[in-house]
């Protein structure tokens, strides 16, 4: 395998290897451990994502780096392009070798490579399996970080949640494919000037929201889209979409809230609570045991709502954004 030795590395015996020079057997043990780590830490089934990594490795189409010692891979990170943006999809180092310098080295290599691509002017990532202590990071003057909470709830609590005393002008319905275009307009409206639009710029535009929704429905990174527990709120007079709550199945017995948002005109009325409650009821009725979601820690209103409903933060992680380079 071709390798580039970084003389400045604090781990001088580790080789930095391009993923395009590797094949799926080279990462077999690493991906097996990572799958177990996602199951143990987050109760997520990572097998679908691992299978995509294997497939793209064997197609020589996965961009990124691995760390190897004596030919044995113990860490990797990959990225993809989304128009002007680089998305770092994952970073994982085997538990026996987990050190900030290894994670920092992989992240630095990927960030520096993305910054050399002429049309890339923004880099985003949310690394749920990466621990603290990464600083100093590459291109720190372009970097902003945001703390995020991973929260879970036992779904046997859900029947005790009171239904919202809905306003007569609101109609609730299950998610249908024809709602997708209206949802693409609702998302940038709901996230205008919101901290989450700083973390994911797909929330800023209708086109970006379309891609975001397509990825939720079509790809396994956030699980398998689960229509029976996905709901919308509609204005009875105009038919306009004013809120939504979308869910996926991320493991046997586990659901995940992939998106919840409410139009600015409907905020503060309990609509977000009721949409989320209905999604949780749908998961409970489908014999799911647990539901999870992620939320930006600075979004205190949302964190408070989730805690009042029974969610508990079980893991903290960070979102990273490089922009302006």
Secondary structure, 3 states (H helix, E strand, C coil): CCEECCCCCCCCCCEEEEHHHCCHHHHHHHHHHHHHHHHHHHCCCCHHHHHHHHHHHHCCCCEEEEEEECCEEEEEEEEEEECCEEEEEEEEECHHHCCHHHHHHHHHHHHHHHHCCCCCCEEEEECCCCCCCCCCCCCHHHEEEEEEEEEEEEHHHHHHCCCCCCCCCEEEEECCCCHHHHHHHHHHHHCCCCCHHHHCHHHHCHHHHHHHHHHHHHCHHHCEECHHHCEEEEECCCCCEEEEEEEEEEECCEEEEEEEEECHHHCCCCHHHHHHHHHHHHHHHCCCCEEEEEEECCCHHHHHHHHHHCCEEEEEEEEEEEECC
